[in-house]
Amino acid sequence: MKFIDRILGKPAAKENITLFQRLEGEIAGSTSSKFSKDIFTNKFRTIHEEFRESKKAYLYDSLIFASAKTMVDLIKGDGYEIETNNEILRKFIEDYVERTGLVQAYEAALEDYVSVGNGYIEIVRDSEGNVIKYLAFTNGEDIYIDYDYRRNQVRRYIQRVLTGQQTQIKSAKNYVLNTPQGPIQVYGVEIPKENLLHFKNGNNVFGAYGKSPVSSILNDLEILRTIERSIAVISKYKAIPKKILTKKIDAANGERPMAQQELQALAKEMSAAADYDNLIMNGDWQTVDLSDGGKDINMEGYIEYLKRKVTIPLAPEFLIHSQDVNRATSKEAKQTYFLRIQTARADPEMKLTALLKSVLLKFMRENPQLTGTFEFKFGTYDIILPEEKEVAIQSRWNNGIITLNEARQELGLPEIEGTEVFNWEVAQQQSAGPSFEKLKDEKKSN
């Protein structure tokens, strides 16, 4: 053994990997793994693997986050409303909702409701069983449901305890849960079903859970990432200057170009050379710049198609791809999308109403001033541009729904005396005020 080897140890074995193999590895995300050429293969996921990948896409993919967050914001709307004819009851419920933190809890739960398909609110009670606070779980992907599939009812909830938390939570233990995919073992803590409010976004194939719209595009998202990663790797290697080593040919003296076998043998010897600085070439050689002979790869159209495909379940095109959507199609897309928002609101609104009624029933019975019925509703929402608002106001005015002064008030303009007329044509005939175009001009000048 050499003296230097005894001191420093033997040198690491040379990595025997070709440039093409390195390209394959980098595209696959690792130089040690083979690149799977079939990027269209559908990946099988367990239900909770699907939850976690959906949540990861929501948190770390800007395109998915922008689309899904739009849905979350529209479901929440502008605050909330208590629909009731009893003003005292409304004020009591609003104070209760604010005091117990229910607003913050359901707002956080709605993010998991969209990104995971399941949002959860923990109901915290005192020693007498009275609700004192509401807390949102921010890791809905780690809630397991012990479900009786024969009776279609929840037995209990299990919150999975992560590896780093196992020593901190003394009450955690192993649970075996039966699922349609077979029995699974979960290390976690039990949450009584009466202490958890579950928002379920539609129905998963297993019934107990909801299904996130993000989950339907996970395979397409992986294809998009693979293509983008491939282009990035190829672009990196295209940017590296490449030269070819070739032997000068003296045709006058009968020299011939190297045969293919000789070139391959030379390439093999060069690849095996450990120290290029001390390499001596015998003969007359020259280096020539090697240009990229292949055509540039243009995947722009396909990437744009995939980006549209992965955002369609989450947000209409006029929000995410507005540059390619005209007004006519955006109006239709908005109407369809708002119907989806209304559907997505239904389960949380119904369960929040039922929760409040069950919790406040005792107080309502004991206080005659709190009699009456009520419904919990998320606040109003809309996606409207200033130009669209002006057109809508003009339409309502021309159709006799509002007066000219009411139209001016909605536009932020002062009232004009003697113009309590409804139709613009009537206003023109009676010289009651300026036209709608003048209204807009006046607004701009102000």
Secondary structure, 3 states (H helix, E strand, C coil): CCHHHHHHCCCCCCCCCCHHHHHHHHHHCCCCCCCCCCCCCCCCCCHHHHHHHHHHHHHHCHHHHHHHHHHHHHHHCCCEEEECCCHHHHHHHHHHHHHCCHHHHHHHHHHHHHHCCEEEEEEEECCCCCEEEEEECCCHHHEEEEEECCCCEEEEEEEECCHHHCCCCCCCEEEEECCCCCCEEEEEEEECHHHEEEEECCCCCCCCCCCCHHHHHHHHHHHHHHHHHHHHHHHHHHCCCCEEEEECCCHHHCCCCCCHHHHHHHHHHHHHCCCHHHCCCCCCEEEEECCCCCCCCCCHHHHHHHHHHHHCCCCCHHHHCHHHCCHHHHHHHHHHHHHHHHHHHHHHHHHHHHHHHHHHHHHHHHCHHHCCCCEEEECCCCCCCHHHHHHHHHHHHHCCCCCHHHHHHHCCCCCCCCCCCCCHHHHHHCCCCCCHHHHHHHHHHC
